[in-house]
Amino acid sequence: MGTRLVLRLAGERASLGQADAVDVARLMLGANAVMNRTASIIAGRQPGLRGPLPKGIAEAVRLQLHGISDGSLVLEFELPDSLDETHALDLDDTPLGEATALTALAVLEGSETGYSDTAAAWNQLASELDIGGRNESLTFIMPSHARPPAVLDRDARTRLAGTARSRERSDAAGERIGILCEADFERNSARLRSADGASVVVRFDDDQAASVKDTLRKKTRLQGHITYNERTSEVVAVDLIEILRADQLVLGLPVSDFWTTKTVHEFAEEQGVSPVSTIDELRDDTISEHEAKAFMDALGL
């Protein structure tokens, strides 16, 4: 039998027959997001990276619903049994699913601070369930372990929000260039895709929503407070201050030049160079014939 997890939602209407169906759905999806983000970090995936998880990781943390019961609203999940060796990870013999659940619990109780993505996922779930408002608390229990339950309440929500925001947020304004897309005007967020294909979250307020809408799918430059991943120093989010015109690019480059993609032949012609006609033109005179032959043999030439 796999690792068993229990989530207990408490509140005035958090019981069977009274709970909003959408809260049940949010609880399921939110628990899944917490597990996925935590497993992604444990397995060594680049922090902040979104998108489908590799199959081995996704299967290890796939939550299987085993029951919904009353007495507050209780959802019981079970993680799969240990996967075969082809999907194993070196986690001191602890299955990835179990290690993920234990880490998620530790982040929620405040004893683990190195998982800002997990804290952000817990905080997002607290926001969607309105913890401290229409719902009082969410308790996370692992019955098969001796760890005490972890409680997501108003105080924990404040702490998690601070942890999620503390990922090296810069107080000085910075700039990012790219194309705005995937805007969610209910959550006041969008994504900015740069020329190299990378993307970051853009957060904006209600007063900026109209400008964001007008700029969607257009090349632009944003000014805002930038949040970096504390482990990789990569940009993960921008809190928008102002949307600048796309042609106000650095280095004085016209916007058309910045976004133009040229072929190798076009670059060669522009720079006045031509391809080599024989491999001998690349020969380094400082190496011996033997070294040159060994190099060519290694290339299969």
C-alpha positions in Angstrom: 0.0 0.0 0.0 1.3 3.5 -0.8 1.7 6.5 1.4 -1.7 7.8 2.7 -2.5 11.5 2.9 -5.5 13.2 4.6 -6.6 16.8 4.0 -9.2 18.2 6.4 -10.9 21.4 5.6 -12.6 23.2 8.5 -15.1 26.0 8.4 -18.7 27.0 8.9 -19.7 25.4 5.6 -16.9 22.9 5.3 -19.0 19.7 5.5 -20.7 17.3 3.2 -23.9 18.8 1.9 -22.8 22.4 2.6 -19.3 22.8 1.1 -19.1 24.5 -2.3 -18.3 21.9 -5.0 -15.8 24.3 -6.4 -13.9 24.2 -3.1 -13.6 20.4 -3.3 -12.2 20.8 -6.8 -9.8 23.5 -5.8 -8.6 21.3 -2.9 -7.9 18.4 -5.2 -6.1 20.5 -7.8 -4.2 22.5 -5.2 -3.0 19.4 -3.4 -1.8 18.1 -6.8 0.0 21.4 -7.5 1.8 21.3 -4.1 3.0 17.7 -4.7 4.1 18.4 -8.3 6.1 21.5 -7.5 7.8 19.9 -4.5 8.7 16.7 -6.4 10.0 18.8 -9.2 12.5 20.4 -6.9 13.5 17.2 -5.1 14.1 15.4 -8.4 16.5 18.2 -9.5 14.3 19.9 -12.0 15.1 23.5 -12.7 13.2 25.6 -10.1 10.4 27.8 -11.4 10.1 25.6 -14.6 6.5 25.0 -15.5 4.9 22.5 -17.9 4.3 18.7 -17.7 6.5 16.8 -15.4 8.6 13.9 -16.7 6.6 10.7 -16.6 8.6 9.1 -13.8 8.1 12.1 -11.5 4.5 12.6 -12.4 3.7 8.9 -11.7 5.5 8.9 -8.3 3.4 11.8 -7.0 0.1 11.0 -8.7 -2.6 11.4 -6.0 -5.3 8.7 -6.0 -8.5 9.8 -4.3 -9.7 7.2 -1.8 -12.6 8.9 -0.1 -14.5 12.0 0.9 -16.0 12.0 4.3 -17.8 14.3 6.8 -16.6 15.7 10.1 -15.4 18.9 8.5 -14.6 18.0 4.9 -12.0 15.2 4.7 -10.3 14.1 1.5 -8.2 11.0 1.6 -5.5 10.3 -1.0 -2.9 7.6 -1.5 0.3 7.8 -3.4 1.3 4.9 -5.7 3.6 2.1 -4.4 7.3 2.5 -5.1 8.0 2.5 -8.8 10.4 0.1 -10.5 14.1 0.8 -10.7 13.8 2.5 -14.0 12.1 5.4 -12.3 14.0 5.3 -9.0 15.8 8.3 -7.6 18.5 8.3 -5.0 16.7 9.7 -2.0 18.2 7.6 0.8 15.9 4.8 -0.2 12.8 6.9 0.4 10.3 6.8 -2.5 9.9 10.1 -4.3 6.2 10.3 -3.5 6.7 9.8 0.2 9.7 12.2 0.3 7.6 14.8 -1.5 4.7 14.5 0.9 7.0 14.8 3.9 8.7 17.9 2.4 5.4 19.5 1.6 4.3 18.9 5.2 7.5 20.4 6.5 7.1 23.5 4.4 3.5 23.9 5.6 4.5 23.6 9.3 7.5 26.0 8.8 10.4 23.6 9.5 11.6 23.6 5.9 12.4 27.0 4.2 14.3 26.0 1.1 11.2 25.3 -1.1 9.8 28.6 -2.2 7.9 27.0 -5.0 6.1 24.7 -2.5 5.3 27.7 -0.3 3.9 29.5 -3.3 1.7 26.5 -4.1 0.4 26.3 -0.5 -0.2 30.0 -0.5 -2.1 29.8 -3.8 -4.3 27.0 -2.4 -5.0 29.1 0.7 -6.0 32.0 -1.5 -8.4 29.9 -3.6 -10.0 28.3 -0.5 -10.1 31.7 1.3 -8.4 30.3 4.4 -9.1 32.7 7.2 -12.3 33.8 5.5 -15.1 31.5 4.5 -12.9 28.5 5.4 -11.1 28.5 8.8 -8.2 26.1 8.2 -6.8 23.1 6.2 -5.0 20.3 8.1 -2.5 18.1 6.3 -2.1 14.6 8.0 0.2 11.7 7.1 -1.4 8.8 9.2 1.4 6.4 8.5 4.1 8.7 9.9 4.8 10.0 13.4 4.9 13.6 12.2 2.2 15.9 13.8 -0.4 17.4 11.5 0.5 20.6 9.7 -2.2 23.3 9.7 -2.8 25.9 7.0 -4.6 28.7 8.8 -4.5 32.5 8.7 -1.1 32.7 10.4 0.5 30.0 8.2 -0.9 31.7 5.2 0.8 35.0 6.1 4.1 33.1 6.7 3.9 31.2 3.4 3.1 34.4 1.4 6.2 35.9 2.8 8.3 32.9 1.9 6.9 32.9 -1.6 7.7 36.6 -2.1 11.2 36.4 -0.6 12.9 34.8 -3.6 15.4 37.6 -4.0 12.9 40.3 -4.9 14.7 43.4 -6.1 13.5 46.7 -4.7 15.2 48.6 -7.6 13.2 48.7 -10.9 14.5 46.4 -13.7 13.5 45.9 -17.3 12.5 42.8 -19.3 11.8 42.6 -23.1 9.5 40.1 -24.7 5.9 39.3 -25.8 3.1 39.4 -23.2 0.8 36.3 -23.4 -1.4 34.0 -21.3 -3.0 36.9 -19.4 -5.4 36.0 -16.5 -7.4 39.1 -15.6 -9.1 37.4 -12.6 -5.7 36.8 -11.0 -4.0 39.8 -12.5 -1.1 37.8 -14.0 0.4 37.1 -17.4 3.6 35.7 -18.9 6.4 37.5 -20.7 8.2 35.4 -23.4 11.7 36.6 -24.4 13.4 36.1 -27.7 15.2 33.0 -26.4 11.9 31.3 -25.5 12.2 31.8 -21.8 9.1 33.1 -19.9 8.5 34.7 -16.6 5.3 35.6 -14.6 4.2 39.2 -14.8 2.0 40.5 -11.9 -0.1 43.6 -12.4 -2.8 45.5 -10.5 -6.3 46.5 -11.7 -5.2 49.9 -12.9 -2.7 48.3 -15.2 -5.1 45.6 -16.7 -6.2 47.7 -19.6 -2.6 48.4 -20.7 -1.7 44.7 -20.4 -4.7 43.9 -22.6 -3.6 46.4 -25.2 -0.1 45.0 -25.2 -0.9 41.3 -25.5 0.9 39.4 -28.2 3.0 42.4 -29.0 6.7 42.9 -28.5 7.3 45.2 -25.6 9.5 46.2 -22.7 8.4 46.1 -19.1 9.7 47.9 -16.1 9.1 46.4 -12.7 10.4 44.8 -9.5 12.1 41.6 -10.5 12.1 38.4 -8.4 15.0 36.0 -8.9 15.2 32.3 -8.0 17.5 32.1 -5.0 19.1 28.9 -6.2 19.6 29.7 -9.9 19.5 33.5 -10.0 17.1 33.2 -12.9 14.2 35.7 -13.2 10.9 34.1 -12.2 8.5 37.0 -11.9 8.1 40.7 -12.5 5.8 43.0 -10.5 4.8 45.5 -13.1 5.5 49.2 -12.7 5.1 50.4 -16.3 4.8 49.1 -19.8 7.3 50.8 -22.1 7.2 51.1 -25.8 8.8 48.2 -27.6 11.1 50.4 -29.7 12.8 51.8 -26.7 15.3 49.0 -26.7 18.8 49.1 -25.1 21.9 49.7 -27.1 20.0 51.9 -29.6 18.9 49.0 -31.7 15.8 49.5 -33.8 13.1 47.0 -32.7 13.0 45.5 -36.2 16.7 44.6 -36.0 16.4 43.1 -32.5 13.7 40.7 -33.5 15.1 39.8 -36.9 16.3 36.2 -37.4 19.0 35.7 -40.0 20.4 32.6 -41.7 24.0 31.5 -41.3 24.6 32.5 -45.0 23.1 36.0 -44.4 25.4 36.5 -41.4 28.4 35.3 -43.4 27.7 37.6 -46.3 27.1 40.6 -44.0 30.4 40.0 -42.3 32.4 39.4 -45.5 33.4 35.8 -44.7 33.0 32.6 -46.7 32.9 29.0 -45.7 36.1 26.9 -45.8 36.5 24.8 -48.9 38.7 22.0 -47.3 39.1 20.8 -43.7 42.8 21.6 -44.1 42.1 25.3 -43.8 41.2 24.7 -40.2 44.5 23.0 -39.4 46.5 24.4 -36.4 50.2 24.5 -37.3 51.2 24.0 -33.7 49.9 20.3 -33.7 51.7 17.4 -35.1 50.6 15.2 -38.1 49.8 12.4 -35.6 47.6 14.7 -33.5 45.9 16.1 -36.6 45.2 12.5 -37.9 43.9 11.4 -34.5 41.5 14.4 -34.4 40.2 13.7 -37.9 39.7 10.0 -37.1 37.7 10.9 -34.0 35.4 13.0 -36.2 35.1 10.2 -38.7 36.6 12.4 -41.5 
